[in-house]
Amino acid sequence: MQQETSDRNAVMHIDEVAQYQAGRYISSNEATWRILSFPIHERSPAVIHLAVHLENGQRVYFTASNVQQRALNPPATTLTAFFHLCQNDAFAKTLLYSDVPTYYTWNASRKVF
């Protein structure tokens, strides 16, 4: 960090890159993974968040204009979609909730498996 002063204005030059590099910590494990070019952030198979909640206990986001509609028809979650899937698919009935993403794809826009 450098500071220049003049009669009227004080200007501070902050080198953010140098501050980041000086403050960054890389463990020996992470360094080895990076040197050997192992993927660090990818997940295979893809990780999917499975909601767990009580009956009608899912989170509901609403605005002033759609309060009543959201309260009467709460949005589907992966858990409620799993229950609907089990009602309609014999194979799904044999699966545990945590195993469903292995055999079915979650469609986030339609909120169905």
C-alpha angles and dihedrals in degrees: 000000000000128000125202118191130195135167096276112016136038114209122193120198111203119191100210094180092056091046091051093048092046093049099040119105122202116188122220090251094054091045091053092048091050094046091050091045095237115164109258106179104032122095123206117220095027115258116237125193111234114203119228119192143136121269108295088358099116120125114268122200116196145165130217091266099052105036096116095043092050093046093051095041110030115195120265119257131195088264095053090043089053090055091050090048091053090052092055105031125058094200092053089058089065093055131086116236091250091053097053096087088058091063104023134046120230112231103205096190094053093029095225137116 
